[in-house]
Amino acid sequence: MNYADIKYCDVANGLGVRVSVFVSGCTHHCKNCFNEVAWDFNYGSPFTEEVIDKIIDYLKPSYISGLTLLGGEPFEHINQQGLLPLVRKVRSTYPGKDIWCFTGYDFEKDILGHMCKEWPETMELLSYLDVLVDGKFVEELKDLTLRFKGSSNQRTILVQPSLKEGRVVLWDPSKDTLEPLEQ
């Protein structure tokens, strides 16, 4: 796996100050994607154990809330395989920090309905995630007022409650904590 960029002090991709890893490789090719350069699986630099150690180091300060995975596309199979050593290490080293992930795939249809059945890595990756923003970016649905997403078709899903309850549990964007949206 390659990565396109790492932001060590990011406030745009999840609650609080975060470390954000932008993976390389995406097959969605959304119109007017903000990170088109990361569509190429060969773009960027190799994601090595040394890179993982640097990320773990950057997560250490108490003011860092957690890790965000985006891209490219973290749920491309090769990227799932590449990210698992990182999220395992983050969860064991910093159990109090949250992990967010942005994907163009649909949570129920693509991830649970297809990937989890085909690849064992998918369910393990989901087991480490706190928040998943799902859905392709759709230019015609672009909305700058949305918190942590670009178009109104995208959802901010609380992963662990969703898996536990067997239904999608959405995050309440009016809160600065990971509280569910009242339904």
C-alpha positions as CSV (number, residue, x, y, z in Angstrom):
1,M,0.0,0.0,0.0
2,N,1.1,3.6,-0.6
3,Y,0.0,6.7,1.2
4,A,-0.6,10.1,-0.4
5,D,-0.1,12.3,2.6
6,I,-0.2,12.5,6.4
7,K,-1.5,15.5,8.2
8,Y,-0.1,15.6,11.8
9,C,-2.4,18.4,13.1
10,D,-5.7,18.2,11.2
11,V,-9.0,19.8,12.4
12,A,-11.0,19.2,9.2
13,N,-11.6,15.5,9.3
14,G,-13.2,14.6,12.6
15,L,-13.7,15.9,16.1
16,G,-10.8,17.6,17.7
17,V,-7.2,17.7,16.6
18,R,-6.3,14.6,14.7
19,V,-3.6,12.8,12.7
20,S,-5.0,12.0,9.3
21,V,-3.6,9.4,6.9
22,F,-4.6,9.8,3.2
23,V,-4.1,6.4,1.4
24,S,-3.4,6.1,-2.3
25,G,-5.8,4.3,-4.6
26,C,-9.5,4.8,-5.3
27,T,-11.7,3.3,-8.0
28,H,-14.7,5.6,-7.3
29,H,-13.4,8.6,-9.3
30,C,-16.0,11.0,-8.0
31,K,-16.6,14.1,-10.1
32,N,-14.7,17.0,-8.6
33,C,-13.0,14.9,-5.9
34,F,-10.9,17.0,-3.6
35,N,-8.0,14.6,-3.8
36,E,-8.0,13.3,-7.3
37,V,-4.2,12.8,-7.2
38,A,-4.8,10.0,-4.7
39,W,-6.8,7.8,-7.1
40,D,-3.6,6.2,-8.4
41,F,-2.6,3.2,-6.2
42,N,1.1,3.9,-7.0
43,Y,1.0,7.6,-6.0
44,G,2.9,8.8,-2.9
45,S,5.2,6.7,-0.7
46,P,5.2,3.2,0.6
47,F,3.3,2.7,3.9
48,T,6.0,1.0,6.0
49,E,6.5,0.0,9.6
50,E,8.6,3.1,10.0
51,V,5.7,5.3,8.8
52,I,3.4,3.5,11.3
53,D,5.8,4.2,14.1
54,K,5.9,7.9,13.1
55,I,2.1,8.1,13.2
56,I,2.0,6.4,16.6
57,D,4.5,9.0,17.8
58,Y,2.4,11.9,16.4
59,L,-0.7,10.5,18.2
60,K,1.1,10.7,21.6
61,P,0.2,14.3,22.7
62,S,-2.9,14.5,24.9
63,Y,-4.3,17.2,22.6
64,I,-4.6,14.8,19.7
65,S,-8.1,13.3,19.8
66,G,-7.5,10.4,17.4
67,L,-6.7,9.1,13.9
68,T,-8.6,9.7,10.7
69,L,-8.3,7.4,7.6
70,L,-9.2,8.8,4.2
71,G,-7.8,8.9,0.7
72,G,-7.9,7.7,-1.9
73,E,-10.2,4.9,-0.5
74,P,-9.3,3.2,2.8
75,F,-11.8,0.3,2.0
76,E,-10.1,-0.8,-1.2
77,H,-9.0,-4.3,-0.3
78,I,-5.2,-3.6,-0.6
79,N,-5.7,-0.5,1.6
80,Q,-7.6,-2.5,4.2
81,Q,-4.7,-4.9,4.4
82,G,-2.2,-2.0,4.7
83,L,-4.1,-0.1,7.3
84,L,-4.8,-3.1,9.7
85,P,-1.3,-3.0,11.3
86,L,-1.7,0.7,12.0
87,V,-5.2,0.6,13.5
88,R,-4.3,-2.5,15.6
89,K,-1.3,-0.5,17.0
90,V,-3.3,2.7,17.6
91,R,-6.1,0.8,19.4
92,S,-3.6,-1.1,21.7
93,T,-1.3,2.0,22.3
94,Y,-4.0,4.6,22.7
95,P,-7.3,3.0,23.6
96,G,-8.9,6.3,24.5
97,K,-8.3,7.9,21.1
98,D,-11.0,7.5,18.4
99,I,-10.6,6.3,14.9
100,W,-12.6,7.9,12.0
101,C,-12.7,6.7,8.4
102,F,-14.1,8.2,5.2
103,T,-15.2,5.9,2.4
104,G,-17.1,6.2,-0.8
105,Y,-18.6,2.8,-0.2
106,D,-22.1,2.3,1.3
107,F,-21.9,0.8,4.8
108,E,-24.8,-1.7,4.4
109,K,-24.7,-2.5,0.7
110,D,-20.9,-2.6,0.0
111,I,-19.1,-3.0,3.3
112,L,-21.4,-5.3,5.3
113,G,-23.2,-6.8,2.3
114,H,-20.2,-7.6,0.2
115,M,-16.8,-6.9,1.6
116,C,-17.3,-8.5,5.0
117,K,-18.4,-11.7,3.3
118,E,-15.5,-11.8,0.9
119,W,-12.5,-10.4,3.0
120,P,-11.8,-11.2,6.6
121,E,-9.9,-7.9,6.9
122,T,-13.1,-5.9,6.5
123,M,-14.7,-6.9,9.7
124,E,-11.5,-6.6,11.6
125,L,-11.0,-3.1,10.3
126,L,-14.6,-2.2,11.2
127,S,-13.9,-3.5,14.8
128,Y,-11.4,-0.7,15.3
129,L,-13.4,2.1,13.8
130,D,-15.5,4.5,15.9
131,V,-16.9,6.6,13.1
132,L,-17.4,5.9,9.4
133,V,-18.4,8.6,6.9
134,D,-19.9,6.6,4.0
135,G,-21.0,7.4,0.5
136,K,-19.4,8.8,-2.6
137,F,-19.0,12.5,-3.0
138,V,-21.8,13.7,-5.3
139,E,-21.1,17.2,-6.8
140,E,-24.8,17.9,-7.3
141,L,-25.4,17.3,-3.6
142,K,-22.5,19.3,-2.4
143,D,-23.3,21.2,0.8
144,L,-20.7,23.3,2.6
145,T,-22.8,23.5,5.7
146,L,-22.4,19.8,6.5
147,R,-20.0,18.9,9.3
148,F,-17.2,16.6,8.2
149,K,-18.7,15.6,4.8
150,G,-19.0,17.1,1.4
151,S,-22.4,16.0,0.0
152,S,-25.8,15.4,1.6
153,N,-26.0,11.7,0.6
154,Q,-23.1,10.9,2.9
155,R,-23.7,9.7,6.4
156,T,-21.7,9.9,9.6
157,I,-22.1,6.5,11.2
158,L,-21.2,5.4,14.7
159,V,-19.7,2.0,13.8
160,Q,-19.7,0.1,17.1
161,P,-23.3,0.9,18.1
162,S,-24.4,0.1,14.5
163,L,-22.7,-3.3,14.5
164,K,-24.1,-4.0,18.0
165,E,-27.7,-3.0,17.2
166,G,-27.8,-4.4,13.6
167,R,-28.9,-1.0,12.2
168,V,-27.2,2.2,11.2
169,V,-26.8,4.6,14.2
170,L,-25.9,8.1,13.0
171,W,-23.8,10.6,14.8
172,D,-25.4,13.9,16.0
173,P,-23.4,16.6,14.2
174,S,-24.7,19.3,16.7
175,K,-22.6,17.7,19.4
176,D,-18.8,17.8,20.0
177,T,-18.9,14.3,21.4
178,L,-19.7,11.0,19.7
179,E,-23.3,11.0,20.7
180,P,-26.0,9.3,18.4
181,L,-28.6,11.3,16.6
182,E,-31.9,11.0,18.2
183,Q,-34.2,8.9,15.9
